[in-house]
Amino acid sequence: MSFDYDLFVIGGGSGGVRAARVAAGENGAKVALAEEDRYGGTCVIRGCVPKKLMVFASEYAGMVEDAQAYGWDIKPGAFDWDVFRGKLYAELDRLEGIYRNILKNNSVESFDQRAHVVDAHTVELADGTRKTAKHILIATGGRPVVPQFPGSDLAITSNEIFHLDRLPESILIVGGGYIASEFAGIMNGMGVKTTQFYRGAQILRGFDEEARGLICEEMRQNGIDVRLGTNVLEMTKEGDKIRVKATDGTEDQFDVVMYATGRAPNADNLGLEGVGVERGRKGEIIVDDYSQTGVPSIYAIGDVTDRVNLTPVAIREGMAFVETVFKGNPTPVDHDLIPTAIFTQPEFGTVGLSEEEAAAQEPIEVYATSFKPMQTAFAGGTQRVLMKLIVSQANRKVLGCHIVAPGAGEMIQLAGIAVKMGATKEDFDRTVAVHPVMAEELVTLRQPVRTA
Ligand SMILES: Cc1cc2nc3c(=O)[nH]c(=O)nc-3n(C[C@H](O)[C@H](O)[C@H](O)COP(=O)(O)OP(=O)(O)OC[C@H]3O[C@@H](n4cnc5c(N)ncnc54)[C@H](O)[C@@H]3O)c2cc1C
C-alpha cells in the first residue's frame, strides 16, 4: 500500500518538531506536520521560554538592594512591562521562525492548520484535505483548565499572563503546583502585590517536604501572601476589579486572578474514538513503553500522553519514537530519575525520590544542611538555602538530591548525572569540593541528620 507520507505529525511543539525533524533529516523519511497555532508549541510560545525570561526580569528587583550593600551607588528604578513585553514578543517571533526553518531545512512539509485522525493511516486537515501516512504521530500537547464555579470566566490562565496589557497592581494566583508558584514569584518580583491560594496543606505537592516548606517560607519572606488550605468560592466583577470570596471567610479585590490548578491533554476532537485509540481518565492518550497506541500505526508523545509533562521528556519520547519506527531499534523511553528545576524564588532543583517516598520504600539516611549563602548574607539577606541527599542504607546509593538555592536548576542538571549513574554517598564524598560555592556542601555532608 502506498501513502502520501511515511509520517504525519499532528502538533508542532517540542515533541512533534523534534520527531519530524529527525525522521526526515536523519532518516530520509517523507514527513508532514500540521500545527494549528504557533510553531514551537507550549514551551516556546506560552511555557518554559517566556516564563524563564519573566523570571529573569523579575529577579532584578532584589539585585538592586544587594548591589547597594556591596557598595554600588545605584537607585531602584521602575519596571516597564511594555518594554519587556515588546522584547519578549520579538524573541518569541525569532524562536518561532527558527522552528519553522528547522522543519523547512529538513524537508518536512508543514500545514498551518488543525488536523484530526480519520482512520489508522489518514489525517484530515481543517480545509478538508486528506493525507495518508504509514505512521501518524500525535504530539498535540496540553492546555490549562479552569474549574467551573460562579465567576470562573473572570480568571485568566498561564496562556494569557504573557499578554497582559499592563502589569496589574494586584494579582491572585490560584494553585500550588510549579506553574502557580513560579508565577507568584515572577509577579511579586515585578512589583505586583501577589497573593497565592492553595487548597492543600503545602505548595508543590509530590516534592520533598522539607524543600517545599523552605520554598514556601522564603516566598512569604519575599512578600507573597501564600494562603494554604484556601480556595476560591466565587468571583464577581466590581468595576475594574475582581472580588474574590474565599473558603477562609475572607473577601478581597484583585486586578487579575490567574488559575493554575491543572492542565488537560489536547486529545478531544482528534477523531481518536472513531479509530479505536484508547484514552485514560484525564483524557490522555494511552501508549505503551514505545509510545505506540493500541492502533499499531498511531503513536503519541509528550503532554498529550500525560506521562512526565516536561519539554526534555517530550523531546526524548520523540527521539525514541524515531529510533523505534525509522531505525528499527525498539527504544523504550526511560522516565526514571529525571532531574528537574522549578523556577520559584528561591529556585528548586530536584532529582530522584523525596525523603518521604524513599522512606516508604526502604531504610534511608538523610543528609541535609540549610544555611545563609555567602552572597546574600554579606548583603544582610536572611534567605536560606537547602542541600539535601537521600541515601539508601542498603547499598549507599543516592536515591534523591534536592537543592533549594539560587542556580539550583543548573546544579541539579550535573548532580542528576551522578544520581542517574547510581553514585553512592561515598562517591559524592570522594569528590573534592569546589570552594567557595554553595554546592560544595553536597560533597561535605558528614553525618546523617536522621535515619528513617
Ligand atoms: C507555563 C508553563 C511553563 C512551563 N515550564 C516548563 C519548564 O520550565 N521546563 C519544562 O521542561 N517544561 C515546562 N513546561 C511544560 C512544557 O511546556 C511541555 O511539557 C511541553 O511543551 C510539551 O511538549 P509537547 O510537544 O507534548 O506539546 P506542546 O509543546 O504543547 O505542543 C503541542 C502543539 O500541538 C498543537 N496542536 C494541538 N492540537 C492540534 C491539532 N489538532 N492540529 C494541529 N496542531 C495541534 C498546539 O497548538 C501546540 O503547538 C511548562 C508548561 C507551561 C504551561
The ligand as an ORCA input file, in Angstrom:
! r2SCAN-3c Opt
* xyz 0 1
  C       3.593     27.984     31.957
  C       4.357     26.735     31.645
  C       5.680     26.640     32.000
  C       6.406     25.501     31.717
  N       7.716     25.439     32.100
  C       8.452     24.348     31.831
  C       9.820     24.284     32.193
  O      10.358     25.214     32.789
  N      10.526     23.188     31.853
  C       9.956     22.132     31.186
  O      10.646     21.158     30.896
  N       8.650     22.161     30.838
  C       7.891     23.231     31.145
  N       6.575     23.285     30.769
  C       5.973     22.088     30.112
  C       6.322     22.048     28.625
  O       5.958     23.274     28.035
  C       5.566     20.890     27.975
  O       5.865     19.710     28.661
  C       5.993     20.714     26.506
  O       5.741     21.873     25.765
  C       5.231     19.527     25.904
  O       5.545     19.404     24.543
  P       4.544     18.692     23.533
  O       5.289     18.552     22.246
  O       3.976     17.489     24.148
  O       3.321     19.709     23.371
  P       3.252     21.262     23.058
  O       4.554     21.935     23.203
  O       2.110     21.762     23.865
  O       2.886     21.310     21.520
  C       1.657     20.837     21.038
  C       1.313     21.614     19.786
  O       0.234     20.967     19.132
  C      -0.629     21.946     18.578
  N      -1.934     21.291     18.354
  C      -2.799     20.844     19.300
  N      -3.858     20.216     18.704
  C      -3.635     20.275     17.362
  C      -4.338     19.786     16.226
  N      -5.456     19.090     16.354
  N      -3.839     20.060     14.993
  C      -2.672     20.742     14.846
  N      -1.959     21.225     15.891
  C      -2.426     20.965     17.137
  C      -0.622     23.046     19.611
  O      -1.009     24.280     19.061
  C       0.843     23.030     20.066
  O       1.605     23.930     19.327
  C       5.803     24.417     31.028
  C       4.466     24.499     30.642
  C       3.741     25.644     30.955
  C       2.309     25.728     30.551
*
